[in-house]
């Protein structure tokens, strides 16, 4: 009998329940246009450190559909880190246009780094807005 007295409350509760169920259906990604090739994962990200400069380099096979690479970086202090067990907080560090050499697609990125930090990098290839999977992570400790 109590249900008959409050039909508006029941309708609101049902709508809220449906909204929660609809929004919890999994992780969503940006749509990819039909026929657009997703770039492959970069597997050979490497670095050379020269003083306060780090030089990243990587490659992908010839003929791979990549227009630009995005570089992501996490920077954590070596001492007095407020959360040493927290996962990396990657932020965009830069973009690099594709450079073809001897049939292979290569990328290079350089930046100044500060001493007293641990840097973690990865790169992702993009083709017409479609992002490839993240590369291997590369850690640089600059004491």
Buried (B, 14 or more C-beta within 10 A) or exposed (E): EEEEEEEEEEEEEEEEEEEEEEEEEEEEEEEBEEEEEBBBBBEEBEBEEEEEEBEBBBBBEEEBBBEBBBBBBBBBEEEEEEEEEEEBEBEEBBEBEBEEEEEEBBBEBEBEBEEEBBBBBBBBBBBBEBBBEBBBEBEBBBE
